[in-house]
Amino acid sequence: MKQRALISVYDKTGIAELAAFLDGAGWELVSTGGTAKYLQEQGLTVTDVSAITGFPECLDGRVKTLHPAIHVGILARRDVALHRETLEAQGFSPIDLVCVNLYPFFEKVQAGLSVEETVEFIDIGGPTMLRSAAKNYRDVLVLTDPADYAAVIAALRAGVVAIAFRKRLAGKVFNLTSAYDAAVSRYLLNDEAYPAYWTLSLKKAQLLRYGENGHQSAALYVNADSEGALSSMAQLNGKELSYNNIHDLDLAWKAACAFGLAADKTALLGDDDVLRFAETRSEAGKARVCCVAVKHNTPCGIALAESLPAAYAKTYACDPVSIFGGIVACNVVLDAETAAKLAELFLEIIVAPDFDAEALAILKKKKNLRVMKAPFAPKQWLECITVDGGLLAQETDRRVLEKWDVVTKAQPEAGDIADMLFGMRAVSYVKSNAIVVVKDQAAVGIGGGETNRISAAELALQRSAKLSSGAEPARVLASDAFFPFPDVVEAAAAAGIKAIIQPGGSLNDKLSIEACDKHGIAMVFSGTRHFRH
């Protein structure tokens, strides 16, 4: 009896070569619709699946292979007498190889089709055949990936298909179908933030040279069913991205985009009525060109200005030491003037929406510098981290503030309001405990990652004092969380701070308010905490 291969593929890459080998080796080729026609056009003899089932394809192709003649042929164990007897009694023949790839749901779900159109790309027969074949992998070769065709041909030509190889091919089936089902689930439950089961469709984009440290292995996975800001970036120059590069790049781009992209200046992260109300109180709140420097997954400089060279100058000035070996992100097209200044430093990555031709030519002179073109802002609304045995998922921190509550006798001066709003945005990207000292919509002192708030404040204020030496000191301080003690206010007063913005909500709020009143400092409660661990 001839061995039989069932072939039904949407992606026809390499299928002609595989089918031609099987045909030449004496296999019977069984196929469906478009695949059968394609193979016949290659000069191959093909048995249509309807000749096996005795039932025509119907329901616009929804039903082709969902038939006992197919699934008994796939699932029957050759080593079980009862299974062999059933095949003979029913007049069915075994199917020894199944080669199927699926309708392109991953791609179509991103195409903006209607729900009715998208649902038609949910494959039913394909996954069913694959799962049947994978369950019976000892007797049935199952193929989902064109990259495996050559290895299968080689094994069949050699006359030995190792059981370990068959098992691996079967495992790839469930790896694919689980991701496929997850994509369908995510699509149909897109309005349910936290479904009963957390499913992701992640596809390996690349193996990385190593992880956070040299002894740790690592890989990058990207969403198969949705496009993300990072996965859509184009690398225009430089070495391959590392694990730490990708981690820092993600934060840098999110922070730069928090103030809007040049192409859409109104699309501010966390925009709401309270924020708009506060911004209208300050004419200085209009600068939207943002530059961010990141080192070890926390900003070491962040600034707004009317031009990118000016924004970069302020970002660099915040911490000229830490920026070395860091990442610089900006939310506008990078120009030649800024590129020339960036090229003076050793940087790992520069990311922007695009690059002037002259700017790109300057940066490409540094062969190892990774230059990333980012077409759109981050849009992910859930984020997660793994824990041993599970996963934590949460809504992305998008709201800048809940309220604008002046709790002190002193009112913020009009010129300080833009800096206070800037500071509350900026501090949300700094590791907690976090304090940012602000002057002219630029961080002039950043204290982050400290285990107590006064240490973070002292660090930020010391850096601010050093930067402001001989000039008027910064007036604004922003905190990611409330003050449990008045010590931060006392340190701020000694440094010349005149306005503070913080969430409020401590049992000891009164002590900080009293300290502000004593020193004539205006303090605003925002109502929104921004912990970043």
N, C-alpha and C positions, 0 to 999 in steps of 0.2 A: 504494500500500500504506500502511495506517495505521502510524504510529509506535507503538511498544509500550513500555509502562512496567511493570516488575515491582516491586511494592510489598509488602514483608513487614516489619512493624515491631512491636516490643514496646511501645515508647513511642509512643503515638498522638497526641502533641502536634502540632497543625498539619497532620496528614496529610489530614484531610477537605478542607481548603482546597486543598491541593496537588492531591489527586486530582480534586476538582471542576474545577479549572482545566484539568488535562490532558484530562479527559473532554469539557469544553466546547470544547477546541481540537482535538478529533477523535482523540485518542490512544486506543488500546486499553489497558485496565487489566487486568493479570494479577496475581493475588494468591494467598495461602495462608491456610488455616484461619481463625484468629481475625481476621486483618486483612481477609480477603475478606468475612466476615460483617459486620464493622464498616462497611466501605464500602458494602455493600449496604443496610445500615440507614440510610445517609445518602442513599439513593435513587440510587446509582450502579450502572452496569452493570459487572460484574466477571467476567472469565474465570478460573475456578479453574486453578491451575497443573497439576493432574492432567489437565486437558483438553489441555494443551500437551504434557505428557510421555507421555500415554497410560498412566500408571502411578499407582496410588493412593498417597496418603500412607500410611506404614506405620511400624512399630516405635514406636508411641506418638508419632508426629510427628518422630522422629529423621531420617527420610528423607522429604523433600518436594521439594527443588529440586536434589538431587544427581543430575543426569541430563543426558546430552548435548544434549537439546533445549533445555535452559536455557543450558548453558555454551557450546555452539557458537554459540547466538544472541547471547550476550554477547561472546565472544572473537573472533568473525569480523571481520576487518578489511575495511571496505567498499572500500578501495582496492586490494585484492589479488584478482585474478580467480579464483585457485584457491579462495579462501575463499568467494567468492560462489557459485561452482559447487558447492562442498560443501553450502552451505546449500540450494541448489535441489535437488541430488541427494537429500538426506536429507529434504526436505520441511520444513525448519526455517525459521523466520522470525527476523529480527534482533530483538534487544532493545536499545532505544535509551536507556533510563533505568532505573537500578536504585536504588531507595530502600529501604534496610535499616538498622535498628538492632538491636542484639544483645540476647540474653538478659542479664538484669542480674546477671552474675557478680560484678562489683565489689561490689554491695550484698549479694548472697546469701552471699558468702564471709565476711561479717562477722556473719551472722545466727545463728551457732551451730548450723547444721544438721549432720546427720551427713555423713560423706564421701560416702555413696551419694546422698543428697539434693543435696548441693552439686554433684557431678559432673554431674547432670542439667541444670544451668544453664551448662554449657560449650557454647557455640554452635559448631556445625560448619558448617552450611549457610550461615548468615549471613556469616561471614568469608570463606567460599569465593566466594560471589557478589560480595561487595564487592571482593575482591582481583582477581577476573576483570575486573570492570568498571573498576577503577582501572588495571589494566594496559592496557586498551583505551580509555583516557580520551578519545582523539581522536574516537572514534565513539560512546562511551557516556557519558552524564551519570551520575555516581554521587553519591548523597547518604547521609550518615550522621547529619547534625546538623540538627534542626528549625530551627535558627537560619539555615540556608542556603536554606530553602524559598522565602522571599520573593524572594531574589536570583535564584534559578533561574526563578521565575515571571516576573520582570521581564525577564530575558534572553530567554526564550522568546517573551514577548509582543512584544519588540522585534525578534525574528527573527534575532538575532545572539548566539551564545554564544561568547565569546572563548576561544581555546585556552588562554590563561593562566589563565582562570577554571576551565576544565575540569581543568587540571593541578593547580591548588590543591585542588579537591575530591578529586582522586585522592590527593594527598599526605595529606589529612586521613584518608583511609581507612587508609593504612598507619600513620599516627600513632596511630589508635585501635586497630587490630588488634595492633600491636606491644605496646601497653600492656596490652591484653586478654590476649594470650598470656603476657606477663610475669606478670600476676596469676595465671593458671592455673599457670604454672611455679612461682611462689613458694608457692602453696598445696600443690601436690603434692610439692615439695621442702622443705617447712617444717622438716624435721628435719636439713637439710643446711646448715651455716652458710655455707660458701663454695663454691657450685656452680661449675661450669666457666665459666659466663657470668653476669655480674652484671646482673640485670634489675630494673627498677623500673617500677611503674605510678604515675606522678605526673601529676596533673591541675592545670592552671593555675588557681589560686584567684583571683589578682588581679595586674594590673600595678601595680607600685609607682611612686611619683612619681620616685624615683631610687634609686641603690644606696648603697654605703657613703659615697660622695661625690656631690655634685650633678651631676657630669659623667658619671656611670655610670648606665646604664639597668639595670632590675632587675624581677624578677617573683617571686611566691611560688607554689610548687608544693606540693601536699599529696598524700599517698598516696591513690590511688583505691580501693585494696582493703583498707585498714585505717584505723582511727580512731586518731589520735594526740592527745596531751594538748593540743598547741598548736592543731591544726586543729579541735578540738572546743570550744575556748574561745568564749565569747560576749562580745562587746564591749558593755558597758552604757552607756558614755559616752565622749566625746572624739573627737579627730581620727582620721583613718585611720592605721593603723600604718605605720611606715617600715621600710626594710631593717634599719637598726641597732636599731630598737625590737624587731623580731621576733627578731633574733639575741640581744639581751640578755634579752628576755622568756623565751626558751627556757632560758637558763642560770639565771636567777633562779628560775624555777618548779622546775627540777630540783634546785637547791640547797635550796630550802624543803622540798621533798618528801623529801629525803634523810633526814629525821628522822621520816618518817611523816605521814600525813594524819589529821586528827581522826577521820574516819570509820573508820580502820583503823590504830590506833596500833601494831599489831604488825608491820605490813608495812614494815619498815625496809629501805632500800636496802642491799644487801650483808650482810644479817644472816647470821651463821653461828655455829657452835658456839664458836669462839674469842671472838668479839665478845660473845656472851651470857655466857660465862664471866667475861670481864673486867667487864662491866656489873654482874653480880651482886655484885661486890666493892665496889660503891659505891652507897649508898642515894640519893646525889644524882643518879644517872643516870636518873631517871624523868621529868624535864621534857621535854615533847615539843611544846610550842608554839614554833614556829620563825618568825623574821622575818629576812629577808635583804634587803640593799640592794646593788644591782649598778650599776656604772658602767664603761663601755667593756669589757663582757664579762668582768668579774672582780668578785668581791664587795668592797665597801668597808665592809661591816658584816654580821655574822651572829651570831645569839644564840638561846639557848633560855631559856624561863622558864615559870612556871606560868600566866601570863596573857599575852594579846597586848599590852596596854599596856606591861607590864614588858619583854617581849621587844623591842618596838619601841624603847623607851627605851634599852636596851643597844645595839641595832643602830645607832641614830642617834649615840650617844656615841662609837662606835668611830672615826668620821670625819665630823664634821658638815659639813666642807667638800665632800668628794667626793660625798656623797649628793645634793647639789643637781643637779637635772637628771637624776637617776638613776631606777631602777626599784626598787620595793619589793614583795616577795612574802612571803606568810605562808601557813601550812599549816592555818589554822583560819578559821572565819567571821569576817569583819572587823566589829568592833563600832563603835559611835558614838564612844566615847572615843578609840580609836586613829584613827578617821577624822578627828576634829577636829584631832589632832596632825599627821597627814599633810597636812591641808589648809593648814597653816601654811607648807609648803614648796612650791617649784616642783619637781614630779616629772613625769616623762614617762608612767609607767605604774604602776598598782597592780593586783596580781593576787592573788586569793584563791579558795578553793573556793566562797564565797558572801559576801553582804553583808547585814547587818541593814538593814531599811528605812530607819532613821534614818541609818545610816552612808552608805548610797547617796545619800540626799538631800543630805547634807553634801558628798559628793564631786562630785555633779552640778552644784554651784554653780560649779565650775571647768570651763567648757565645753570646754577643750582637753585636760583630763586624761583619759587613756585608762584606763578601768576595765574589767578583764577578769575574768570569772567562769570558773574552771577546774574542770570537774566531776570530773576524776580525775588521778592522778599519772602521770608519764611511765612508759612501759613498753617503750620501744624498746630492743632488746638488741644492735643493731648500729648503728654510726655510721660516717660516711664523709666524706672531703673530696676535692675534685677536685684533680688535678695535671695539668700540661700533657700531654695525650695519654692520660690514664688516671684512675684513682680508687683511693684508699686506703680500705680497709674494715677495721674492727676491732670487737671486742666492746666494749660499753659498760663503762666502769670502774665496777664495782659492788661489788667486794670491798674492804672497809675495811682489813682486816688479815689476815695469814696466821697470826700467832702473837702471843703476849704474852711476850716474852723479856726479863726484867730482867737487864741485862748489867753492872750496876754494884754496888758494895758497898752503896750506899744503896738502899732500897726506896721505891717511890712511896707517899706517904701516902694513906690511904683517901679523903680529900677531894680529892686531885689526880686520881684515876683517871677520874672523869667528865669532867673538863676535858681530859685526855689523849685520851680517846675522841672527845669533841666536836671537839678540834683536828684529829685525823686525818681525820674526816669533812669538816670545814670546809676544810682545806687542799687537799683533792682538787678543789675548785671554783675555786681561785685559780691564776692563770697562773704557770707555772714561770719561774725558780726561785721557790719559794713558802715563806714562813714565816708562821705564825700564832701570835701570843701570846694566851693564853687566861686569863680570870679569871671564875669563877662561870658557866661554860658560855656565855661570850660572847667573841668576838674583841675584844681591846682594842688590838691592833696587827697590821696586815696588811702584809706586804711581798711583792709579786708582780711577775712579768714582768721580773725582773732577770737579767742575763747571768751573774752569779755569786752564790753562795749567801750569802756574808758581807754583800754589799750588801743583799740581801733581809732578812737577819736584823737588820742595823743599822737599816734603815728601820722594820721592825716593832717593834723594841725602843724606838726613839725615839718612835714614836707611842704605844706603851704607857706609856712614862715620862711623857709629856705628859698622858695621860688619867688616870694614877694619881697625879698630883702631889698630895702631901699625904695620900695614902691608902696602904694596904698595897699593895706592888707585886704584879703578876701573878706566879704561880709556875710556869706551864706554857708550854712552847714546843713547837710541832709543825712538822715539816718534811716536804715532799712527797717528798724523796729523801735519800739518805745524805749524810754529811758527809765530803768528801774531805780536810779538814784540821780541826784542833781549834779553828780561829779562831771558829767559831760558838759552841762551848761557852764559850770565854773571854768572848765578848761577852755571852752569856746569864748567866754567873756575875756579871759586873760589874753586870748589871741586876737581880739578885736572883732569877733563875729557879732553881727547886728541882727541876723534873721536865721531862724532855725525851722526846718520842716521835718516832722516825724509823725509816725502813725498815731501816737497816743494810745491810751488803754491800759497803762500801768496803774496798780493800786497806789503808786507814789507819784502820779501825775502832778498832784498839787505841789510837791516839793520842787519839781522842775519849773513849773509855772512861777512859783514864788522866786526862784533863783533868777529867772528871766526878768521878772519885774524889778528885782533888785538892781540888775545891771542894764536895764533899758533895752532888752533884747525882745524883738517880736518873735512869737512862735506860733506856727500853724500846725494843727492836727489834721492829717490827711485821711485817717481812718483805714488805711490799707498797709499791711505789713508786707515786706518783700524779702523774706528769708531765702537764701540760696546756699544750700549746703554742698 
